[in-house]
Amino acid sequence: MAEIEEMKIRVLWAEHYPSWKQSPESRAVCLAISGVVKEQAAQLTAHVDWSVKLSVTLTSYHIPKDQFAEFLGDGAWAQLFEADRPRKGP
């Protein structure tokens, strides 16, 4: 079942990513997929950095990291890695 879901996401990303800037529908699909990617990465049980979890998840969905980063923009992309940064005290 998971393989079918991964295939669907891969196909949807490949179909909608090229037109996300022009099409509100494609933008919405890519946004939904980015949410799924973040959720799946968070569910990985490996004790590794968030960036590794995200890379593993993107690879499983065949989503190029540079496309994902471009879609999210620099600010949003950086926020994905905030979870791994050590917090400084007050």
N, C-alpha and C positions, 0 to 999 in steps of 0.2 A: 504494500500500500504506500509506504513512504517513497518508494521509487517512482510510483505513478505521480505523486504530488510533486516530487522534484522535477519530473519531466514537464508537468504542466507549468510550473513556475519558470523553468528554463525557456519554454516555448513562448509564454506570455511576455517575459522580459525581452526576448529577441524580437518579438513582434512590436512591442510598444516603446521600448527604449529609444529607437531612432527618431520617433516623432513626439517625444514627451514635451519638447519646448513649444510645439505648435498645437498640440491636441490636448484639451482638458481631460478627455477620456484616457489617453495614454498616460498623462501625468498622474491621474488617480490610480491607474493600474500599477504604475511604478512605485507610487507611494505605498500602496497596499503591500506590494512585494517587499519593499524595504522594511516594513513593519514585521512581516513574516521572517525575513532574514535576521533581524535584530532579536526576535523572540526565539528563533531556533538556536542562534548563537548563545543566547543567555542560558538555554537549557542544556548545553553541553556540560558534561560532568567533569571533564578534564580540568586539572588544576593548572591552567596556563593563562597567560595574559589574554585580555579581551581581544586584542588585535589578532591573536592566533585563532581564537574561537571564531571571530568574524571571517578570517581568511578561509578557514576550513568550511564554514557554512557557504560562503560565496562559491568556493570551488565545487561543493556538492551540487549547487544549483547551476553551475556553469555560467555564473555572472562575473564578467571581468571586473576586477577591483577598481580599475580606473573609471569604468562606466558608472559603477555604484557611487564612487566618490564624486564624480561630476554631477550626477543626479542630485545627490544630497547637498552639494556645495561645500566649500571649504569650512564654513562655520559648523554646519551640521555634521560633517565628517569628523571634525575635531571633537565634537561633543560625544560621539560614539566611544571615544577612547577615554573619556573622563572617568569612567568607572575604575580604570586601572591605575589612575594617577594617585599617588599618596596624598592624603589630605593634610594640609598644614593646620596646626592648631590656631586658635583665635588670637 
